């Protein structure tokens, strides 16, 4: 298989070069006018400036889009100190982030729905797209955002125009393009609690009148916040570097070419957890006590004897050609992505070797190509047609070794070494048409047909330097492949009540492809069925009070058939996470957002999301830790009881139906106020205050009452001074000024688990943070 993988990687590079050469070949045969006309300057300084978005694969004002989409500008993100997708939850309440022991198991969620699964055979439900290129794995999209123009958050199934792994939503990150005719240098930096340093530098270089280059470098460092008493080191630090180079050229009046390359890495002692609760009478509690650890919801210490680390390396190439044909605009985007991650953790977080080695790695080579043809905007009949092709090779594995608490003699351990090669191929054709029946009513219909294949070669052997294997595990090889076709679609009716008030209703069907569980129990690969959501939405967008206020609202209801869920199975030892189809989940609720400028210099804004996300049909979920168990043959008095249902030696299961989706708060909201006031002809002062509130959540599909994080609120503020011409800016800032304590996840301790024994993933945001930031611009 290694030979095939090498050949396949070479094929990816050849394809990328072919796409680029083909795109450049178009440049010689171009004709009349190209260039997007910028929106007219607004007359009233208090009118709210609208963001131009591409949520429907064409540039249009956000307030004209009949979708549940919001956008945050790069300037706003920079002022809030947000430079990673995991932090978007603080500005977009429908977005959430699921923490894990490594980046391969982390994931974003929208409206309570997301994929937080370790396996290489599972795609995410929330797609991350960077400059038109989809990221094939969860961790590929969880990287520092650099020189961002805007972030668009598309809520609900996006199986039509964004068809790859977007059954719950899309996070579309658009970086800044080079600016023609401008040579400038922008520098940003900040220093905060825990010696956190964020710095970036961007150079925009004019190459004549019709071409420009943009080079950006960024770095982030932060000390760890969990102390390992045994190894005398701080864990969960942050250390990352990113470089991006973008080239843009208007090679004629009708053709624009953009090329970009990016590189980044991240190295940290991550991602550790701590003991939350552990009775002293349990082995886990006694061993923690002997190491001076006091388990509690605010515990930031552990006694892990083995190392934690997480290293990532990623890079990519993207080419985009936009060709105005007059009667339509042709867009071709080709992308290549490489991502490698390797990590280790000590699951027992104890000084003794029970399971000291848990090393996972994943290497991804990915190519994608999309070509779209779109009619000119502003016509009674508008249409978009496109083709999409995606191919991803993912090689990875997991090595586990330890004593399992057994007396195996000096240095004796048992272990397993699992390796897998996963290939995901997806091809699609899609289209959307919008017809204006009369001035106020527009009907929109679209569809996407997808043909994809998921194949896997899997093997598990005894780990090197061990004396035996884990009992009860399957050792051997397996291969399998599964193909699927799907038709996803969208129907929307848009009605413009006035020029400033838009209403819409819509129904859409999404899609996420099949998955497989890497924890094989025999030579048969078990596939999870595709995830199919059907969503209904009704919303309106409005510009009020002479366009000084924007107010938008959405009602939604979505049902997911065969949702791919991760379940923690403690019926095996060592316990493990497995992938299973939840028969059905439902998420419904309301979202509102507003921006208002009631007076010169003052901007008020807020967002809120009320989301009721539940498992509507999820039978035979692994019981939670310490749940009372009924023997086989006992009659249940409640489906929530834990019982053996298949045999006297079968697994203990309960029912998750009716439980809240994991890590899904019912109510989340944020508000902020920003005020700017001239101090003199050369200076202006500014102040900002913001507040974020999040409801309580459960982290257990089985409804474990101990795996809960209570509600909390975070207060932030900023005070500073800037030049009147915008050339520099300095600010003092604070986050979580109330010093609220909270965690990102609570689990039954995976090793030496017992009733009342829980671990937690503390958040780096769960402490008061203060700092200073600056921005400086030179040149045009």
ChimeraX attribute file (.defattr): number of C-alpha atoms within 10 A of each C-alpha:
attribute: neighborCount
match mode: 1-to-1
recipient: residues
	/A:1	8
	/A:2	9
	/A:3	8
	/A:4	9
	/A:5	16
	/A:6	11
	/A:7	11
	/A:8	16
	/A:9	19
	/A:10	12
	/A:11	13
	/A:12	22
	/A:13	17
	/A:14	12
	/A:15	18
	/A:16	21
	/A:17	15
	/A:18	13
	/A:19	20
	/A:20	20
	/A:21	12
	/A:22	13
	/A:23	20
	/A:24	16
	/A:25	10
	/A:26	13
	/A:27	19
	/A:28	10
	/A:29	10
	/A:30	16
	/A:31	15
	/A:32	12
	/A:33	14
	/A:34	19
	/A:35	13
	/A:36	7
	/A:37	6
	/A:38	7
	/A:39	12
	/A:40	6
	/A:41	8
	/A:42	11
	/A:43	7
	/A:44	11
	/A:45	13
	/A:46	19
	/A:47	21
	/A:48	19
	/A:49	15
	/A:50	15
	/A:51	15
	/A:52	18
	/A:53	23
	/A:54	15
	/A:55	25
	/A:56	15
	/A:57	16
	/A:58	16
	/A:59	12
	/A:60	17
	/A:61	14
	/A:62	19
	/A:63	23
	/A:64	19
	/A:65	20
	/A:66	25
	/A:67	25
	/A:68	22
	/A:69	19
	/A:70	19
	/A:71	21
	/A:72	18
	/A:73	15
	/A:74	22
	/A:75	13
	/A:76	13
	/A:77	20
	/A:78	17
	/A:79	15
	/A:80	19
	/A:81	16
	/A:82	17
	/A:83	19
	/A:84	14
	/A:85	20
	/A:86	21
	/A:87	16
	/A:88	21
	/A:89	20
	/A:90	22
	/A:91	23
	/A:92	22
	/A:93	27
	/A:94	28
	/A:95	28
	/A:96	24
	/A:97	22
	/A:98	20
	/A:99	22
	/A:100	20
	/A:101	20
	/A:102	23
	/A:103	25
	/A:104	23
	/A:105	19
	/A:106	21
	/A:107	26
	/A:108	31
	/A:109	27
	/A:110	26
	/A:111	28
	/A:112	25
	/A:113	29
	/A:114	30
	/A:115	23
	/A:116	26
	/A:117	25
	/A:118	23
	/A:119	21
	/A:120	26
	/A:121	24
	/A:122	27
	/A:123	24
	/A:124	28
	/A:125	29
	/A:126	29
	/A:127	30
	/A:128	29
	/A:129	21
	/A:130	18
	/A:131	18
	/A:132	23
	/A:133	24
	/A:134	27
	/A:135	26
	/A:136	29
	/A:137	26
	/A:138	25
	/A:139	22
	/A:140	22
	/A:141	23
	/A:142	18
	/A:143	20
	/A:144	20
	/A:145	20
	/A:146	24
	/A:147	24
	/A:148	18
	/A:149	16
	/A:150	21
	/A:151	23
	/A:152	20
	/A:153	23
	/A:154	25
	/A:155	23
	/A:156	30
	/A:157	33
	/A:158	27
	/A:159	32
	/A:160	29
	/A:161	24
	/A:162	25
	/A:163	27
	/A:164	31
	/A:165	27
	/A:166	30
	/A:167	32
	/A:168	32
	/A:169	30
	/A:170	30
	/A:171	26
	/A:172	24
	/A:173	25
	/A:174	22
	/A:175	18
	/A:176	15
	/A:177	21
	/A:178	23
	/A:179	19
	/A:180	19
	/A:181	16
	/A:182	19
	/A:183	18
	/A:184	16
	/A:185	18
	/A:186	18
	/A:187	18
	/A:188	19
	/A:189	20
	/A:190	21
	/A:191	19
	/A:192	18
	/A:193	16
	/A:194	16
	/A:195	13
	/A:196	18
	/A:197	19
	/A:198	20
	/A:199	18
	/A:200	20
	/A:201	20
	/A:202	21
	/A:203	21
	/A:204	25
	/A:205	20
	/A:206	19
	/A:207	16
	/A:208	11
	/A:209	11
	/A:210	16
	/A:211	21
	/A:212	23
	/A:213	23
	/A:214	23
	/A:215	20
	/A:216	20
	/A:217	20
	/A:218	22
	/A:219	20
	/A:220	19
	/A:221	19
	/A:222	20
	/A:223	18
	/A:224	19
	/A:225	19
	/A:226	24
	/A:227	20
	/A:228	22
	/A:229	17
	/A:230	16
	/A:231	14
	/A:232	9
	/A:233	13
	/A:234	18
	/A:235	24
	/A:236	23
	/A:237	20
	/A:238	18
	/A:239	19
	/A:240	20
	/A:241	19
	/A:242	21
	/A:243	19
	/A:244	21
	/A:245	20
	/A:246	22
	/A:247	21
	/A:248	23
	/A:249	21
	/A:250	20
	/A:251	15
	/A:252	18
	/A:253	15
	/A:254	20
	/A:255	27
	/A:256	21
	/A:257	21
	/A:258	20
	/A:259	20
	/A:260	20
	/A:261	18
	/A:262	18
	/A:263	18
	/A:264	20
	/A:265	20
	/A:266	20
	/A:267	18
	/A:268	21
	/A:269	22
	/A:270	24
	/A:271	22
	/A:272	30
	/A:273	31
	/A:274	28
	/A:275	30
	/A:276	23
	/A:277	22
	/A:278	25
	/A:279	16
	/A:280	16
	/A:281	9
	/A:282	16
	/A:283	15
	/A:284	23
	/A:285	22
	/A:286	15
	/A:287	18
	/A:288	23
	/A:289	16
	/A:290	11
	/A:291	15
	/A:292	14
	/A:293	20
	/A:294	21
	/A:295	24
	/A:296	15
	/A:297	20
	/A:298	16
	/A:299	20
	/A:300	24
	/A:301	24
	/A:302	26
	/A:303	26
	/A:304	27
	/A:305	19
	/A:306	22
	/A:307	20
	/A:308	25
	/A:309	21
	/A:310	23
	/A:311	20
	/A:312	22
	/A:313	18
	/A:314	19
	/A:315	18
	/A:316	19
	/A:317	21
	/A:318	24
	/A:319	27
	/A:320	25
	/A:321	25
	/A:322	24
	/A:323	28
	/A:324	24
	/A:325	19
	/A:326	14
	/A:327	10
	/A:328	17
	/A:329	19
	/A:330	20
	/A:331	21
	/A:332	23
	/A:333	23
	/A:334	27
	/A:335	29
	/A:336	25
	/A:337	24
	/A:338	21
	/A:339	23
	/A:340	20
	/A:341	23
	/A:342	21
	/A:343	25
	/A:344	26
	/A:345	26
	/A:346	28
	/A:347	24
	/A:348	25
	/A:349	30
	/A:350	23
	/A:351	19
	/A:352	16
	/A:353	22
	/A:354	23
	/A:355	26
	/A:356	26
	/A:357	21
	/A:358	21
	/A:359	19
	/A:360	22
	/A:361	21
	/A:362	23
	/A:363	20
	/A:364	22
	/A:365	22
	/A:366	26
	/A:367	28
	/A:368	27
	/A:369	24
	/A:370	20
	/A:371	18
	/A:372	21
	/A:373	22
	/A:374	22
	/A:375	20
	/A:376	17
	/A:377	13
	/A:378	8
	/A:379	11
	/A:380	12
	/A:381	16
	/A:382	17
	/A:383	19
	/A:384	22
	/A:385	19
	/A:386	19
	/A:387	17
	/A:388	23
	/A:389	19
	/A:390	22
	/A:391	21
	/A:392	25
	/A:393	22
	/A:394	25
	/A:395	21
	/A:396	21
	/A:397	22
	/A:398	20
	/A:399	20
	/A:400	24
	/A:401	26
	/A:402	23
	/A:403	21
	/A:404	20
	/A:405	13
	/A:406	12
	/A:407	10
	/A:408	14
	/A:409	9
	/A:410	6
	/A:411	12
	/A:412	15
	/A:413	25
	/A:414	23
	/A:415	24
	/A:416	23
	/A:417	20
	/A:418	21
	/A:419	20
	/A:420	22
	/A:421	22
	/A:422	21
	/A:423	21
	/A:424	23
	/A:425	18
	/A:426	21
	/A:427	20
	/A:428	21
	/A:429	21
	/A:430	23
	/A:431	20
	/A:432	22
	/A:433	17
	/A:434	20
	/A:435	16
	/A:436	18
	/A:437	11
	/A:438	9
	/A:439	9
	/A:440	13
	/A:441	16
	/A:442	19
	/A:443	17
	/A:444	19
	/A:445	19
	/A:446	21
	/A:447	23
	/A:448	26
	/A:449	18
	/A:450	23
	/A:451	16
	/A:452	19
	/A:453	17
	/A:454	22
	/A:455	19
	/A:456	22
	/A:457	17
	/A:458	21
	/A:459	20
	/A:460	21
	/A:461	16
	/A:462	20
	/A:463	20
	/A:464	13
	/A:465	12
	/A:466	16
	/A:467	15
	/A:468	16
	/A:469	19
	/A:470	20
	/A:471	11
	/A:472	10
	/A:473	16
	/A:474	17
	/A:475	19
	/A:476	14
	/A:477	18
	/A:478	16
	/A:479	15
	/A:480	16
	/A:481	15
	/A:482	16
	/A:483	14
	/A:484	14
	/A:485	14
	/A:486	18
	/A:487	17
	/A:488	23
	/A:489	24
	/A:490	23
	/A:491	18
	/A:492	21
	/A:493	19
	/A:494	24
	/A:495	20
	/A:496	18
	/A:497	13
	/A:498	11
	/A:499	10
	/A:500	15
	/A:501	18
	/A:502	22
	/A:503	23
	/A:504	21
	/A:505	19
	/A:506	20
	/A:507	19
	/A:508	23
	/A:509	25
	/A:510	30
	/A:511	29
	/A:512	26
	/A:513	30
	/A:514	21
	/A:515	24
	/A:516	26
	/A:517	21
	/A:518	24
	/A:519	17
	/A:520	20
	/A:521	13
	/A:522	13
	/A:523	15
	/A:524	11
	/A:525	20
	/A:526	17
	/A:527	20
	/A:528	21
	/A:529	20
	/A:530	19
	/A:531	24
	/A:532	23
	/A:533	26
	/A:534	21
	/A:535	21
	/A:536	20
	/A:537	22
	/A:538	21
	/A:539	21
	/A:540	24
	/A:541	26
	/A:542	22
	/A:543	22
	/A:544	15
	/A:545	12
	/A:546	11
	/A:547	16
	/A:548	19
	/A:549	21
	/A:550	23
	/A:551	19
	/A:552	21
	/A:553	19
	/A:554	21
	/A:555	17
	/A:556	22
	/A:557	19
	/A:558	23
	/A:559	21
	/A:560	26
	/A:561	21
	/A:562	20
	/A:563	29
	/A:564	31
	/A:565	23
	/A:566	22
	/A:567	20
	/A:568	21
	/A:569	22
	/A:570	21
	/A:571	16
	/A:572	11
	/A:573	15
	/A:574	19
	/A:575	15
	/A:576	14
	/A:577	18
	/A:578	19
	/A:579	24
	/A:580	22
	/A:581	21
	/A:582	26
	/A:583	18
	/A:584	21
	/A:585	24
	/A:586	24
	/A:587	23
	/A:588	19
	/A:589	18
	/A:590	20
	/A:591	22
	/A:592	19
	/A:593	21
	/A:594	18
	/A:595	21
	/A:596	22
	/A:597	22
	/A:598	14
	/A:599	12
	/A:600	13
	/A:601	14
	/A:602	17
	/A:603	20
	/A:604	18
	/A:605	18
	/A:606	21
	/A:607	23
	/A:608	22
	/A:609	24
	/A:610	20
	/A:611	22
	/A:612	19
	/A:613	26
	/A:614	24
	/A:615	24
	/A:616	21
	/A:617	19
	/A:618	24
	/A:619	19
	/A:620	21
	/A:621	23
	/A:622	22
	/A:623	29
	/A:624	27
	/A:625	24
	/A:626	13
	/A:627	17
	/A:628	11
	/A:629	14
	/A:630	16
	/A:631	14
	/A:632	16
	/A:633	12
	/A:634	10
	/A:635	10
	/A:636	11
	/A:637	7
	/A:638	9
	/A:639	14
	/A:640	20
	/A:641	17
	/A:642	24
	/A:643	27
	/A:644	19
	/A:645	18
	/A:646	12
	/A:647	11
	/A:648	12
	/A:649	10
	/A:650	12
	/A:651	20
	/A:652	26
	/A:653	25
	/A:654	25
	/A:655	23
	/A:656	25
	/A:657	23
	/A:658	18
	/A:659	21
	/A:660	26
	/A:661	27
	/A:662	26
	/A:663	26
	/A:664	30
	/A:665	26
	/A:666	18
	/A:667	21
	/A:668	25
	/A:669	24
	/A:670	23
	/A:671	19
	/A:672	19
	/A:673	18
	/A:674	18
	/A:675	17
	/A:676	17
	/A:677	15
	/A:678	15
	/A:679	14
	/A:680	10
	/A:681	9
	/A:682	11
	/A:683	16
	/A:684	18
	/A:685	19
	/A:686	20
	/A:687	18
	/A:688	20
	/A:689	18
	/A:690	22
	/A:691	18
	/A:692	22
	/A:693	18
	/A:694	21
	/A:695	16
	/A:696	16
	/A:697	21
	/A:698	23
	/A:699	22
	/A:700	25
	/A:701	29
	/A:702	31
	/A:703	22
	/A:704	18
	/A:705	10
	/A:706	18
	/A:707	22
	/A:708	20
	/A:709	20
	/A:710	13
	/A:711	14
	/A:712	13
	/A:713	18
	/A:714	22
	/A:715	20
	/A:716	20
	/A:717	20
	/A:718	21
	/A:719	17
	/A:720	18
	/A:721	20
	/A:722	22
	/A:723	18
	/A:724	17
	/A:725	10
	/A:726	13
	/A:727	14
	/A:728	18
	/A:729	20
	/A:730	20
	/A:731	20
	/A:732	18
	/A:733	25
	/A:734	21
	/A:735	25
	/A:736	21
	/A:737	15
	/A:738	15
	/A:739	15
	/A:740	14
	/A:741	19
	/A:742	21
	/A:743	19
	/A:744	20
	/A:745	23
	/A:746	25
	/A:747	22
	/A:748	26
	/A:749	27
	/A:750	23
	/A:751	22
	/A:752	21
	/A:753	21
	/A:754	19
	/A:755	16
	/A:756	17
	/A:757	26
	/A:758	25
	/A:759	24
	/A:760	28
	/A:761	24
	/A:762	25
	/A:763	18
	/A:764	19
	/A:765	17
	/A:766	18
	/A:767	18
	/A:768	18
	/A:769	19
	/A:770	18
	/A:771	18
	/A:772	17
	/A:773	22
	/A:774	19
	/A:775	21
	/A:776	17
	/A:777	17
	/A:778	12
	/A:779	11
	/A:780	10
